[in-house]
């Protein structure tokens, strides 16, 4: 018969020392295929909880990816406009005296650039509103999870929750 110390081994991983069960080439035979009902229920509950958590995180990741893609597309669409603006500003500085028609064309170009920038700023504000709404919803869900704790119910229900761990 093996001693208790033979079942455990010390591991050293980059300065972190911990104890783990010794790995064996031949795993021990299962003692009983029938687990106690409480153990099965606990495993099922744990599995359901983990699946819910996984789906929640997947939804949140999708939302953040959508926001990221939208912002990236805004950056891509605004970069040619910014380059065009810089070129036109450089041209206006290099031409000290121009005719009135050229000046009016230049003014029209500058106004259209400002309008394009206004649209970009509006889109970014919309993205910020969406991100803020997501954060607010997450905060509300967190608050609700705290309010749903059994400690806020009657003492009898609290004792049931602590004893039975549904």
Secondary structure, DSSP 8 states (H G I E B T S, - for coil): ---GGGGEEEEEETTEEEEEE---SS----S-S---HHHHHHHHHHHHHHHHHHHHHHHHHHHHHHHHHHHHHHHHHHHHHHHHHHHHHHHHHH-SS--HHHHHHHHHHHHHHHHHHHHHHHHHHHHHHHHHHHHHHHHHHHHHHHHTSGGGS-HHHHHHHHHH--
